[in-house]
């Protein structure tokens, strides 16, 4: 879609402001090896903790990030280029899955953020809180009402700042400002540039209202319907990540050190407290052949390495299923069989239709001169097409109450406010597994299963910390999920049957054009299914008194001392929407829990 050299040269010409912070690139540069808190992972959750803890000048904090500085690639902050940031880039852990049984044994790319900001620096910036039922299920499951919707809502507000879109258009009727924060670190906004399909999408909610009702604000806790989606984009049309919103503002604090390009190889227990091993020593290295260093936390180590990295580090440290650890050549220390288990993700199928218009994203991506002009406009004024990440509207749906699948399988969703199906609308060809064709103009409706029954795991491939783990998300392995995806694509076809699309849709594109029967549709799904890259639950919360789980409702690792987890891995169930905003809220509450413990 773009030439990296051209992009960087244009940004330099327009004077794009690159923020540089006090960041160490080698463990030998650290001014000390002992801190009150050591945070492993400068991602969505870790940077929240770093900022909130260093608000207290008496706390010293070290953040360790395996990846690079978020300033190395200025495209990171251009919303329109979000699809170019992963997979297979220097900003990601370029993981792949094991062969997926539910996807005809295909291996799927599984990137995670390997950069300051983690996935908040490479994602599509979609800002969803989840549903009332999602959060109330967390509270009921853990026995901690602090995770309920009503109790977590103030933390949602605390993390965000709803700002005008970059084009400053009137957003009345598109969002409800009273439901949003106005002074938090992460700036969120509606799209600051229109696309050719906007009116058609919204008109369909009037023409097919009973099937696809309009929802003025899908972050109310009741997301069912179709509407405008806020994104983590600031009022100047730039990505607002945890690196730019939480970490960079804290760089000037003398009690914060940040170390990048350094991997945590394991946590070391050197003592016990109350009969539990204390994991406050962190072993680090920059490569498999480089020198190994150790740093120590006097209060806590906080794992924020994400739903893949966190369980891998736990397992390498001897925390996990004892038999599996022995098989991998790791000495067991704490027997927690749920480490790496219950991996849950949103599966997707990217569906395309040919359209009778050239006012699609292909008009830009096939024209280098036009792309350069738009890039200059973005760099000079923060306006134009490049301020949008490509997804402006979303739809959230449920199966009919009389769906046949309910006769065989229970509903895995948290309740009636939680969607089972997502639509992502794009004014062009959008796919994570197929390149954009060289000809034709497209509309995409990506369909996703967002309350899945399928489960998977993260396990060690070896005891070498520089070997990638085995990742099996079990995508579409449950018949329930396959039934939901089938219904989702049928619903997308119904959506496009509305009068709003008359004369615009030429017909389905690619393999979808040959689908006539339900059996052919299932084959199409298995051939084209992938993931939204939303892994959760690999270190899930359970009550402190429960036999399972990895962390308590206060996010402390069971059977240990001095070790806490703050990232999406602790969520006991996957949110029925994109998890970014959920992790910010979770981390804001976690910061308060940590402060309550140590102040």
C-alpha positions as CSV (number, residue, x, y, z in Angstrom):
1,X,0.0,0.0,0.0
2,X,2.8,2.4,0.6
3,X,6.6,2.7,0.2
4,X,8.2,3.1,3.7
5,X,11.0,5.4,2.3
6,X,8.4,7.6,0.6
7,X,6.3,7.8,3.7
8,X,9.2,8.8,6.0
9,X,10.5,11.4,3.5
10,X,7.1,13.1,3.2
11,X,6.6,13.2,6.9
12,X,10.0,14.8,7.3
13,X,9.2,17.4,4.8
14,X,6.0,18.4,6.6
15,X,7.8,18.6,9.9
16,X,6.0,15.7,11.7
17,X,6.8,16.0,15.4
18,X,8.4,12.9,16.7
19,X,8.3,12.7,20.5
20,X,11.4,11.3,22.0
21,X,11.6,10.2,25.6
22,X,14.2,9.1,28.1
23,X,14.3,5.4,27.1
24,X,17.2,3.0,27.7
25,X,18.1,0.5,24.9
26,X,20.5,-1.7,26.8
27,X,20.3,-3.2,30.3
28,X,23.8,-2.0,31.0
29,X,22.6,1.6,30.8
30,X,20.1,1.3,33.7
31,X,21.1,3.6,36.6
32,X,20.0,0.9,39.1
33,X,18.9,-2.7,39.3
34,X,16.4,-2.4,42.1
35,X,13.0,-0.7,41.9
36,X,9.8,-0.7,43.9
37,X,7.9,-2.1,40.9
38,X,9.1,-3.8,37.8
39,X,6.5,-3.9,35.0
40,X,7.0,-6.5,32.3
41,X,5.5,-5.2,29.0
42,X,4.9,-1.6,27.9
43,X,1.6,-2.4,26.3
44,X,-2.0,-1.3,26.8
45,X,-2.1,-2.3,30.5
46,X,1.5,-1.9,31.5
47,X,1.7,1.8,30.5
48,X,-1.4,2.6,32.5
49,X,0.2,1.1,35.6
50,X,3.5,2.9,34.9
51,X,1.8,6.3,34.7
52,X,-0.4,5.9,37.7
53,X,2.3,4.5,40.0
54,X,4.8,7.1,39.1
55,X,2.2,9.8,40.0
56,X,3.5,9.0,43.5
57,X,7.1,10.3,43.7
58,X,7.9,7.8,46.5
59,X,7.5,4.8,44.1
60,X,10.3,3.9,41.7
61,X,9.2,2.0,38.5
62,X,11.0,0.2,35.8
63,X,9.2,-0.8,32.6
64,X,10.7,-3.5,30.4
65,X,9.6,-3.8,26.8
66,X,10.9,-6.4,24.4
67,X,10.1,-4.3,21.4
68,X,11.1,-1.0,19.9
69,X,10.3,2.6,20.5
70,X,6.9,3.6,19.1
71,X,8.7,6.5,17.4
72,X,10.8,4.4,15.0
73,X,8.0,4.2,12.5
74,X,5.9,7.4,12.2
75,X,3.2,5.4,10.2
76,X,2.3,4.0,13.6
77,X,0.4,7.2,14.3
78,X,-1.4,7.5,10.9
79,X,-4.8,5.8,11.4
80,X,-5.3,4.9,7.7
81,X,-2.1,2.8,7.7
82,X,-3.1,0.6,10.6
83,X,-3.6,-2.4,8.4
84,X,0.1,-2.1,7.3
85,X,1.5,-2.4,10.8
86,X,0.9,-6.1,11.2
87,X,1.5,-8.9,10.6
88,X,5.1,-9.5,9.5
89,X,6.6,-6.1,10.6
90,X,9.3,-5.0,13.0
91,X,6.5,-3.8,15.4
92,X,5.1,-7.2,16.1
93,X,5.7,-10.6,17.5
94,X,5.2,-12.5,14.3
95,X,3.6,-15.5,15.8
96,X,1.6,-18.1,14.0
97,X,-1.0,-20.6,15.3
98,X,-0.9,-24.3,15.2
99,X,-3.0,-25.8,12.4
100,X,-6.6,-24.8,13.1
101,X,-9.0,-27.8,12.9
102,X,-12.0,-25.4,12.5
103,X,-10.2,-23.7,9.5
104,X,-9.3,-26.8,7.5
105,X,-6.1,-27.1,9.4
106,X,-4.7,-23.8,8.1
107,X,-2.0,-22.0,10.0
108,X,-3.0,-18.4,10.8
109,X,-0.7,-15.4,11.4
110,X,-1.1,-14.2,15.0
111,X,0.8,-10.9,15.5
112,X,1.0,-9.1,18.9
113,X,2.5,-5.7,19.5
114,X,6.2,-5.7,20.0
115,X,6.6,-1.9,20.5
116,X,6.0,0.7,23.2
117,X,2.2,0.7,23.4
118,X,1.9,-2.9,22.6
119,X,-1.2,-3.7,20.5
120,X,-2.6,-0.2,21.2
121,X,0.2,1.0,18.8
122,X,-0.7,-1.4,16.0
123,X,-4.4,-2.1,16.2
124,X,-7.4,-0.7,14.3
125,X,-8.0,1.7,17.2
126,X,-11.6,0.5,17.7
127,X,-13.0,1.8,21.1
128,X,-15.5,-0.6,22.7
129,X,-16.2,-1.1,26.4
130,X,-18.1,-4.4,26.2
131,X,-21.6,-4.9,27.5
132,X,-23.3,-4.6,30.9
133,X,-23.7,-8.4,30.9
134,X,-20.0,-8.9,30.1
135,X,-18.8,-7.0,33.1
136,X,-21.5,-8.3,35.5
137,X,-20.5,-11.8,34.6
138,X,-16.9,-11.0,35.6
139,X,-18.2,-9.8,38.9
140,X,-20.4,-12.8,39.5
141,X,-17.7,-15.3,38.4
142,X,-14.9,-13.8,40.6
143,X,-17.2,-12.9,43.5
144,X,-15.8,-9.3,43.3
145,X,-18.4,-6.6,42.6
146,X,-15.6,-4.3,41.8
147,X,-15.6,-5.8,38.3
148,X,-19.3,-5.1,37.7
149,X,-20.4,-2.6,35.0
150,X,-21.4,0.0,37.6
151,X,-18.1,-0.2,39.5
152,X,-15.9,-0.3,36.4
153,X,-17.7,2.5,34.6
154,X,-15.8,5.3,36.5
155,X,-12.5,3.7,35.3
156,X,-13.8,3.7,31.7
157,X,-14.4,7.4,32.0
158,X,-11.1,8.0,33.7
159,X,-9.2,6.5,30.8
160,X,-10.7,8.4,28.0
161,X,-11.2,11.9,26.6
162,X,-13.9,12.3,24.0
163,X,-12.6,15.0,21.6
164,X,-14.0,16.5,18.4
165,X,-13.1,14.6,15.2
166,X,-10.4,16.2,13.1
167,X,-12.9,17.7,10.7
168,X,-14.9,19.1,13.6
169,X,-18.2,18.0,12.0
170,X,-21.4,18.1,14.1
171,X,-21.6,14.7,15.8
172,X,-25.1,15.1,17.3
173,X,-27.0,11.9,16.9
174,X,-23.8,9.9,16.3
175,X,-22.6,9.6,19.9
176,X,-23.8,10.5,23.4
177,X,-21.1,12.7,25.0
178,X,-22.6,12.3,28.5
179,X,-21.6,8.6,28.4
180,X,-17.9,9.4,27.9
181,X,-14.9,10.8,29.7
182,X,-13.7,14.3,29.1
183,X,-10.3,14.5,30.8
184,X,-8.6,11.0,30.5
185,X,-5.3,10.3,28.8
186,X,-6.6,8.4,25.7
187,X,-8.2,10.7,23.2
188,X,-11.1,9.1,21.3
189,X,-13.2,10.5,18.5
190,X,-15.6,9.7,15.7
191,X,-14.2,9.5,12.2
192,X,-12.9,12.9,11.0
193,X,-13.5,12.1,7.3
194,X,-16.5,10.7,5.5
195,X,-16.6,7.6,3.2
196,X,-18.9,6.9,0.3
197,X,-20.8,4.2,2.2
198,X,-21.6,6.1,5.4
199,X,-25.1,7.2,4.3
200,X,-26.0,3.7,2.9
201,X,-25.0,2.0,6.1
202,X,-27.1,4.4,8.3
203,X,-30.0,4.4,5.9
204,X,-30.2,0.6,6.1
205,X,-30.9,0.9,9.8
206,X,-34.1,2.8,8.9
207,X,-35.1,0.6,6.0
208,X,-34.5,-2.7,7.8
209,X,-35.0,-1.3,11.3
210,X,-36.3,-4.5,13.0
211,X,-33.2,-6.5,11.9
212,X,-30.6,-3.8,12.2
213,X,-31.7,-1.0,14.6
214,X,-29.7,2.2,14.8
215,X,-27.7,2.6,18.0
216,X,-26.7,6.1,18.9
217,X,-23.9,5.0,21.2
218,X,-22.7,1.4,21.3
219,X,-20.6,2.1,24.4
220,X,-23.6,2.5,26.6
221,X,-23.3,-1.1,27.8
222,X,-26.1,-2.0,25.4
223,X,-24.4,-2.3,22.0
224,X,-26.9,-4.2,20.0
225,X,-27.6,-2.4,16.7
226,X,-25.6,-0.5,14.0
227,X,-24.0,2.9,14.5
228,X,-20.9,5.1,14.4
229,X,-17.8,3.8,16.1
230,X,-15.4,5.9,18.1
231,X,-11.7,5.2,17.7
232,X,-8.6,6.0,19.7
233,X,-7.7,8.9,17.4
234,X,-7.0,12.4,18.7
235,X,-8.5,15.6,17.5
236,X,-5.5,16.1,15.2
237,X,-6.1,12.8,13.4
238,X,-3.3,10.8,15.1
239,X,-3.4,7.4,16.9
240,X,-3.8,7.8,20.6
241,X,-2.0,4.7,22.1
242,X,-1.0,3.8,25.6
243,X,2.5,4.9,24.6
244,X,1.5,8.4,23.5
245,X,-1.3,8.9,26.1
246,X,0.1,7.3,29.3
247,X,3.8,6.6,28.9
248,X,5.2,9.7,27.1
249,X,3.6,12.1,29.6
250,X,5.4,10.3,32.4
251,X,8.9,10.4,30.8
252,X,9.8,13.5,32.7
253,X,9.3,11.8,36.1
254,X,12.6,10.9,37.8
255,X,11.1,7.8,39.3
256,X,10.4,6.1,35.9
257,X,12.9,4.2,33.8
258,X,11.9,2.5,30.6
259,X,14.1,-0.3,29.0
260,X,13.3,-1.4,25.5
261,X,14.6,-4.1,23.1
262,X,15.0,-6.4,26.1
263,X,13.2,-9.6,26.7
264,X,12.2,-11.1,30.1
265,X,13.4,-14.6,30.0
266,X,11.9,-15.7,33.3
267,X,11.0,-14.7,36.8
268,X,13.2,-16.1,39.6
269,X,12.1,-17.0,43.1
270,X,14.8,-16.5,45.7
271,X,12.8,-16.6,48.9
272,X,9.4,-17.4,50.4
273,X,6.7,-15.4,52.2
274,X,3.9,-17.0,54.1
275,X,4.9,-20.3,52.5
276,X,4.7,-19.0,49.0
277,X,7.6,-18.4,46.7
278,X,8.4,-14.7,46.1
279,X,8.9,-13.9,42.4
280,X,10.4,-10.4,42.5
281,X,13.6,-11.1,40.6
282,X,13.4,-10.6,36.8
283,X,15.9,-12.2,34.4
284,X,16.4,-10.3,31.2
285,X,18.4,-10.5,27.9
286,X,18.4,-8.9,24.5
287,X,19.0,-12.1,22.5
288,X,19.6,-15.8,23.0
289,X,23.3,-15.2,22.9
290,X,23.6,-12.0,24.8
291,X,24.5,-11.4,28.4
292,X,21.8,-12.1,31.0
293,X,21.0,-9.5,33.6
294,X,18.7,-9.4,36.6
295,X,16.6,-6.6,38.1
296,X,14.6,-6.8,41.3
297,X,11.4,-5.4,42.6
298,X,11.2,-4.6,46.3
299,X,7.4,-4.6,46.2
300,X,5.9,-6.2,43.1
301,X,6.6,-7.5,39.6
302,X,3.6,-6.7,37.4
303,X,3.3,-8.9,34.3
304,X,1.7,-7.0,31.4
305,X,3.1,-9.0,28.6
306,X,-0.3,-9.9,27.0
307,X,-2.3,-13.0,26.6
308,X,0.6,-14.8,24.8
309,X,3.6,-13.4,26.5
310,X,2.3,-13.5,30.1
311,X,1.6,-17.3,30.2
312,X,4.8,-18.0,28.4
313,X,6.8,-16.1,31.0
314,X,4.9,-17.8,33.8
315,X,5.5,-21.2,32.4
316,X,9.2,-20.5,31.8
317,X,9.4,-19.4,35.5
318,X,8.0,-22.8,36.7
319,X,4.4,-21.5,37.3
320,X,1.9,-23.8,35.5
321,X,0.9,-27.4,35.2
322,X,3.6,-29.4,36.8
323,X,3.5,-32.3,34.5
324,X,3.6,-30.2,31.4
325,X,6.4,-28.1,32.8
326,X,8.5,-31.2,33.4
327,X,7.9,-32.4,29.9
328,X,9.1,-29.0,28.6
329,X,12.3,-29.2,30.7
330,X,11.2,-26.6,33.3
331,X,11.4,-27.2,37.0
332,X,7.9,-26.8,38.5
333,X,7.6,-24.3,41.4
334,X,3.9,-23.5,41.6
335,X,1.3,-25.9,40.2
336,X,-1.3,-23.8,38.4
337,X,-2.8,-25.9,35.7
338,X,-4.8,-23.1,34.2
339,X,-1.8,-21.1,33.0
340,X,-2.0,-20.8,29.3
341,X,-5.4,-22.5,29.2
342,X,-8.9,-21.1,28.2
343,X,-7.4,-19.0,25.3
344,X,-10.4,-17.3,23.7
345,X,-10.5,-15.2,20.6
346,X,-12.9,-13.6,18.1
347,X,-12.9,-15.4,14.8
348,X,-13.7,-13.6,11.6
349,X,-14.4,-13.9,7.9
350,X,-13.7,-11.0,5.6
351,X,-16.4,-10.8,3.0
352,X,-16.2,-8.6,-0.1
353,X,-18.6,-7.4,-2.8
354,X,-17.8,-5.7,-6.0
355,X,-19.4,-2.2,-6.3
356,X,-20.4,0.1,-9.2
357,X,-18.2,3.0,-8.0
358,X,-14.6,4.0,-7.9
359,X,-15.1,6.0,-4.7
360,X,-13.5,3.3,-2.5
361,X,-10.1,2.9,-0.8
362,X,-8.7,1.3,-4.0
363,X,-8.8,4.7,-5.6
364,X,-6.1,5.7,-3.2
365,X,-4.1,2.6,-2.7
366,X,-3.5,2.1,-6.4
367,X,-2.4,5.7,-7.0
368,X,0.9,6.6,-5.5
369,X,0.6,10.3,-6.4
370,X,-2.8,10.6,-4.8
371,X,-1.5,8.7,-1.7
372,X,1.4,11.1,-1.4
373,X,-0.9,14.1,-1.6
374,X,-3.1,12.7,1.2
375,X,-0.1,11.9,3.3
376,X,1.1,15.5,2.9
377,X,-2.4,16.8,3.9
378,X,-2.4,14.6,7.0
379,X,1.1,15.7,8.0
380,X,0.5,19.4,7.5
381,X,-3.0,19.7,9.0
382,X,-4.1,16.4,10.5
383,X,-7.0,16.3,8.1
384,X,-8.2,14.2,5.1
385,X,-8.8,10.5,4.5
386,X,-5.7,9.4,6.4
387,X,-7.3,10.4,9.8
388,X,-9.6,7.4,9.7
389,X,-8.6,3.8,10.3
390,X,-11.0,2.5,7.7
391,X,-13.7,1.2,10.0
392,X,-16.3,4.0,10.7
393,X,-19.4,2.0,11.5
394,X,-19.9,-1.3,13.3
395,X,-22.9,-3.6,13.8
396,X,-23.6,-5.8,16.8
397,X,-26.2,-8.6,16.5
398,X,-27.6,-11.7,18.2
399,X,-29.0,-14.9,16.9
400,X,-32.8,-15.2,16.8
401,X,-34.2,-16.5,20.1
402,X,-35.5,-19.5,18.2
403,X,-32.2,-20.3,16.4
404,X,-31.9,-24.1,15.9
405,X,-28.4,-24.2,17.4
406,X,-29.9,-23.5,20.8
407,X,-31.6,-27.0,20.7
408,X,-28.1,-28.5,20.9
409,X,-25.8,-26.0,22.4
410,X,-26.2,-23.3,25.2
411,X,-25.6,-19.7,24.5
412,X,-22.0,-18.9,25.6
413,X,-22.6,-15.1,25.7
414,X,-22.9,-13.3,29.0
415,X,-26.5,-12.3,28.4
416,X,-28.9,-10.4,26.1
417,X,-26.9,-7.2,26.1
418,X,-23.9,-9.1,24.7
419,X,-23.7,-9.4,21.0
420,X,-22.8,-12.7,19.3
421,X,-22.1,-11.2,15.9
422,X,-20.1,-8.2,14.7
423,X,-20.2,-6.4,11.4
424,X,-17.2,-4.2,10.4
425,X,-17.9,-2.1,7.4
426,X,-15.1,-0.9,5.1
427,X,-15.3,1.2,2.0
428,X,-12.8,-1.1,0.2
429,X,-11.2,-4.5,0.2
430,X,-10.3,-5.5,3.7
431,X,-8.7,-8.8,4.5
432,X,-5.9,-10.1,6.7
433,X,-5.3,-13.3,4.6
434,X,-5.8,-12.1,1.0
435,X,-4.0,-9.2,-0.8
436,X,-6.2,-6.6,-2.4
437,X,-6.8,-7.5,-6.1
438,X,-5.3,-5.3,-8.7
439,X,-8.6,-4.5,-10.3
440,X,-12.2,-3.8,-9.2
441,X,-13.7,-1.7,-6.5
442,X,-15.0,-3.2,-3.3
443,X,-17.2,-3.1,-0.2
444,X,-16.2,-5.3,2.8
445,X,-18.4,-6.5,5.6
446,X,-16.1,-8.4,8.0
447,X,-18.2,-10.8,10.1
448,X,-17.0,-11.9,13.5
449,X,-18.1,-14.2,16.2
450,X,-17.7,-12.2,19.4
451,X,-19.2,-14.5,22.1
452,X,-17.5,-17.7,21.1
453,X,-17.7,-21.1,22.6
454,X,-14.4,-22.2,21.2
455,X,-11.4,-22.4,23.5
456,X,-7.6,-23.0,23.0
457,X,-4.3,-22.8,24.7
458,X,-0.8,-21.3,24.9
459,X,1.9,-23.9,25.7
460,X,5.7,-24.0,25.6
461,X,7.4,-25.3,22.5
462,X,10.6,-25.6,24.6
463,X,12.3,-24.2,27.6
464,X,14.1,-21.6,25.5
465,X,12.5,-18.2,26.1
466,X,13.4,-17.1,22.6
467,X,11.4,-19.8,21.0
468,X,7.8,-18.8,20.2
469,X,5.2,-20.7,22.2
470,X,2.6,-23.0,20.6
471,X,-0.6,-21.0,20.1
472,X,-3.8,-22.8,19.5
473,X,-6.8,-20.4,19.7
474,X,-9.2,-23.2,18.5
475,X,-10.8,-20.9,16.0
476,X,-14.3,-22.0,15.0
477,X,-13.7,-25.4,16.6
478,X,-17.1,-25.3,18.3
479,X,-20.2,-26.1,16.1
480,X,-21.9,-23.2,17.9
481,X,-19.4,-20.7,16.6
482,X,-19.7,-22.2,13.1
483,X,-23.4,-21.7,13.2
484,X,-23.0,-18.1,14.4
485,X,-20.6,-17.3,11.6
486,X,-23.0,-18.9,9.1
487,X,-25.8,-16.7,10.4
488,X,-23.5,-13.7,10.4
489,X,-22.8,-13.9,6.7
490,X,-26.4,-14.5,5.9
491,X,-27.2,-11.4,7.9
492,X,-24.6,-9.4,6.0
493,X,-26.3,-10.5,2.7
494,X,-29.7,-9.4,4.1
495,X,-28.2,-6.1,5.1
496,X,-27.1,-5.4,1.6
497,X,-30.6,-6.3,0.3
498,X,-31.9,-3.0,1.6
499,X,-32.9,-0.3,-0.9
500,X,-30.0,1.8,0.2
501,X,-27.7,-0.5,-1.8
502,X,-29.7,-0.6,-5.0
503,X,-27.5,0.0,-8.0
504,X,-24.4,0.1,-5.8
505,X,-23.6,-3.6,-5.2
506,X,-22.5,-5.4,-8.4
507,X,-22.3,-8.8,-6.6
508,X,-20.2,-10.9,-4.2
509,X,-16.5,-11.1,-4.9
510,X,-14.1,-14.0,-4.8
511,X,-15.1,-17.4,-3.4
512,X,-18.3,-15.9,-1.9
513,X,-19.6,-15.5,-5.5
514,X,-19.8,-19.3,-5.8
515,X,-21.7,-20.0,-2.6
516,X,-25.2,-21.3,-3.2
517,X,-25.9,-23.8,-0.4
518,X,-25.3,-23.8,3.4
519,X,-22.7,-26.6,2.9
520,X,-20.9,-24.4,0.4
521,X,-21.1,-21.5,2.9
522,X,-19.5,-23.6,5.6
523,X,-16.7,-24.6,3.3
524,X,-16.2,-20.9,2.4
525,X,-16.0,-20.1,6.1
526,X,-13.4,-22.7,6.8
527,X,-11.4,-21.7,3.8
528,X,-11.5,-18.0,4.7
529,X,-11.8,-17.8,8.4
530,X,-9.2,-16.0,10.5
531,X,-9.0,-14.0,13.7
532,X,-9.6,-10.5,14.9
533,X,-6.4,-11.0,17.1
534,X,-8.2,-10.5,20.4
535,X,-6.7,-13.3,22.7
536,X,-7.7,-13.3,26.3
537,X,-8.2,-15.5,29.4
538,X,-4.8,-17.4,29.5
539,X,-4.2,-16.3,33.1
540,X,-7.9,-15.9,34.1
541,X,-9.3,-14.5,37.3
542,X,-11.1,-16.8,39.7
543,X,-12.0,-16.3,43.4
544,X,-9.0,-16.6,45.7
545,X,-10.7,-19.5,47.4
546,X,-11.3,-21.3,44.1
547,X,-9.2,-24.3,43.0
548,X,-8.8,-23.0,39.4
549,X,-7.7,-19.8,37.7
550,X,-4.3,-18.1,37.8
551,X,-5.0,-14.8,39.6
552,X,-7.4,-13.6,42.3
553,X,-9.9,-10.8,41.7
554,X,-7.1,-8.5,42.8
555,X,-5.0,-9.9,40.0
556,X,-2.4,-11.5,42.3
557,X,-0.9,-14.7,41.0
558,X,-2.2,-17.6,43.2
559,X,0.4,-19.5,45.2
560,X,3.0,-16.8,44.9
561,X,4.0,-13.6,46.5
562,X,5.1,-10.3,44.9
563,X,3.5,-11.1,41.5
564,X,0.5,-9.6,39.8
565,X,-0.9,-9.6,36.2
566,X,-2.5,-6.7,34.5
567,X,-3.4,-7.4,30.9
568,X,-6.2,-9.1,28.9
569,X,-5.0,-12.6,30.0
570,X,-6.8,-12.1,33.3
571,X,-10.3,-11.6,31.9
572,X,-12.3,-14.8,32.7
573,X,-14.3,-14.5,29.5
574,X,-13.7,-12.6,26.3
575,X,-15.6,-9.3,26.0
576,X,-18.2,-9.4,23.3
577,X,-16.6,-6.4,21.7
578,X,-13.0,-5.2,20.9
579,X,-11.1,-5.4,24.2
580,X,-8.8,-2.3,24.0
581,X,-11.0,0.0,26.1
582,X,-11.7,-2.9,28.5
583,X,-8.0,-3.3,29.2
584,X,-7.6,0.4,29.8
585,X,-10.4,0.3,32.4
586,X,-9.1,-2.9,33.9
587,X,-5.6,-1.4,34.3
588,X,-7.0,1.8,35.8
589,X,-8.7,-0.3,38.5
590,X,-5.6,-2.4,38.9
591,X,-3.5,0.7,39.5
592,X,-5.8,1.6,42.4
593,X,-5.6,-1.9,43.8
594,X,-1.8,-1.7,43.8
595,X,-1.8,1.7,45.4
596,X,-4.2,0.6,48.1
597,X,-1.8,-2.3,48.9
598,X,1.3,-0.2,49.2
599,X,0.2,3.3,50.4
